[in-house]
């Protein structure tokens, strides 16, 4: 089974917008729905905190703490389609930064659930 880390928007999580690292991303991974091509084990859920500088190091610490390297890192749908947009970087810029720092492919979005 593939392994993944999901990165979620801390602002959305903390503001109660329905994304506390919640069931939609986890369900999509378990079912192989949305951006997950097959059922996937989520080995970590990292909260992106504004302005986002610590996100890549926190992903690295998650990998170290779990002792497992993910096959991919997924930026949650709340990060991919945030409204209002993140004032610090686009989803594409964040994904590229994380991928450059970790060497692990980053996929933007997790699910299509409403």
Order of alpha helices (4+ residues) and beta strands (2+ residues): beta-alpha-alpha-beta-alpha-beta-alpha-alpha-beta
